[in-house]
């Protein structure tokens, strides 16, 4: 997500994010490059296709294509105030808080189950890639930080929601505080899962 999602029900949703009511948008954000673009725009603020191409190490025309696709679904828009002139196209996310997606509701809509299946497949693959990178023997470099936290806490469903809201608020505050193209900063990924302890895993490990 990635583009500031939390999974309710990665599907992920962000409690303050832009609600998603169209299953087609799930297909749009399932694409890894588009999701990465949304992530970078959320973290950095307005960017040009050329900026995104350098950050993601992809061709500029590919970045432009995916930006147009995201704009088609109302996920990004042009930022004329950040442009140098009328020909300069600068893009920003339509919601600075990301997206709010409730899979159970979307999958009841026409086309929702198929779109949900595509999204879940890509989101699961992304999750595996994140965990593999987190536990990789080679570190991210001497000037960067990588941490992995695993905690258990006893909660009611209501308390779990409150905890998620508080964590959202912390990340949102840091995102707002550090948003911009400061060359001394790099984009860090905060990937979290809050769910009942997976008992099947506990049995397998026992």
N, C-alpha and C positions, 0 to 999 in steps of 0.2 A: 501499500500500500505502500516502508513503502509510503504511499500517499496518505499518510495519517489515517489508517483504518484501525478499527478494532472489530474482531469477529464476534458476532452475536448469534447464537442459536441453535479470518481474517477475514457466516461471512464476517470480515472485519468491519467495524464501524467506529467512527469517532463521535462521541456524544454531542459535540457542538457543531458537527460538520453539516455539509449540504446534503439533505435527504436525497436518496436515489430511489426513484419510483419506476424506472424503465429497465427491464431485464437486458435490453440491448447495451446499456451502459456497463453491465457486468462483463460483457464480451470485450468492450472497448478497454476497460482497465485490466483485463486479464492478460493482455499483451505485455510482456516484460519491459519492452522499451518505453511504451506509453506510461506504464506504471512508474518507471524510473524517472521519466520526465516530470510527472506530477510530483514525485517525491522531491526532486531538485528544485522545482518552482516553489513548493511549499517551504522548503528550508532556506532557499536563497532569495526568494522574491522574483521580481520581473527579470526575464532573460530573453535574449535573442536566440534564434535557432543556431547561430554560429557558436554562441556561448555554450549552449547545451551540447552541441556536437563535440566541442573540445572536452567538456566535462565527462561525457559518456563515451568518448572515443568512437564516435560513429560519423558517417558522412553528413555534411550539412543538409543535403537534400533529403536524407532519411529523417533527420530531426524535423525539418519543415513539414514533411508528409505527416508524421505522427502528430505534430502540433495541430495541423488542419483537421485531422481525425478527432482529436480531443475537443477542438472548438466546435465541430459538428454536433457533438453530444453535450455541449454546454459546460465542459469541464475546464476549459481555459478560454481566455479572451485577450484581445489586444489591450495594451496599456499605453494610450497615446501620450500621457504625461511623461512617460519615461523615454519616448522616442525623440530622436534628434530632429527629424523632419517627417513629412507625411509618407515618405517612402520607407522609413525605418520601422520595421515591425518588431515590437517588443511584446512578450507574452507574460501573462500572470494567471494564476489559478483563479477560478471564479469564487472559490471559498478558501480563505486563508486557514480554516480549520480542517480542511480535507473533506471527506465524505462520510455520511452516516448511512449505513447499509444494513438492513435487517433481512437476512436470507430467507427466513421462514415466510415473510410476507411477499417478497419478490418471487419466490418459487411457486406461489399460488397463482400468479398472473400468467396469461398466455405466453408461452415461450420461456417461462421462468425456470422450469426444471432443467431444460437443456442448457440455458445460459449459466445457471448455477453449477451444473456439472463441469462446464468448461472452466469457470472461475475457480472452483474448488481444486481441480486438477493442477492448474497453474499455481495457485496459492500454496498447495501442499509441496509442489516441487521447489518453490521459492523458499519455503520454510526449511526444507532439508538442506538447501544450499547455504542458508544462513547459519544453521547449526554446524554444518561441515566446516565452514569458514571460521566459526568461533572456536572450534576445537582443533584447528589445523596446527601442526607443530611449528610451522614458520609464523613468526609474529608479524604484525602490520608495520613494523619499523620502529626505530629508536625514538622517534619524535611523536608517536601516537600512543593511544591507550586502547586496550581491549579488555573488557571484563565480562564474566559470565556469572550470573546470580541465579541460584535456585533456592527458593524458600517455600515453606509450608505454613499456612495460617488457617485457623479454624474460623469459618465465617457462615453466616446465614446468607441466603440469596440477596437480601437487601443490603447486608454489609459488604458483600462482594461488589455490588453495584456502586456503593459509596467509595470503596477503595479504588475501583476503576476510574471513577470521576476525579478523585484526588490525584491519581497518577496522570490522568489526561491534563489536568490543570498545570501540573509541574512541567510537563513536556511542552505544553502550549506556551507557557511563560518563557521558557528557554528558547523556543523557536522564535518567538517575537523579539526577544532580546538580542539574538545573534543573527537575525535574518539580514542578508546582504552578501556582497561579493568580496568580502575581506580576504585578500590572498593568504593571510596567515591561518585561515580556517580551512578545514576540509569537512565534507559532509559525513557525519556519523549516523549510524543506524541504531535506533532503539527498537528492539523487537521483543515483545513481551507476550506471554500467554497466561491468562488467568482462567482456571477451570478446575472442577473437582479433580482430585488426585486420580490418575488413571490406574485403577486397581488391577487391570489386566497386566500392566507392565510390572506391577509389584509382584504378582504371582509368578510371572516369567522369571524375574530376577531372584525370587526366593528359592 
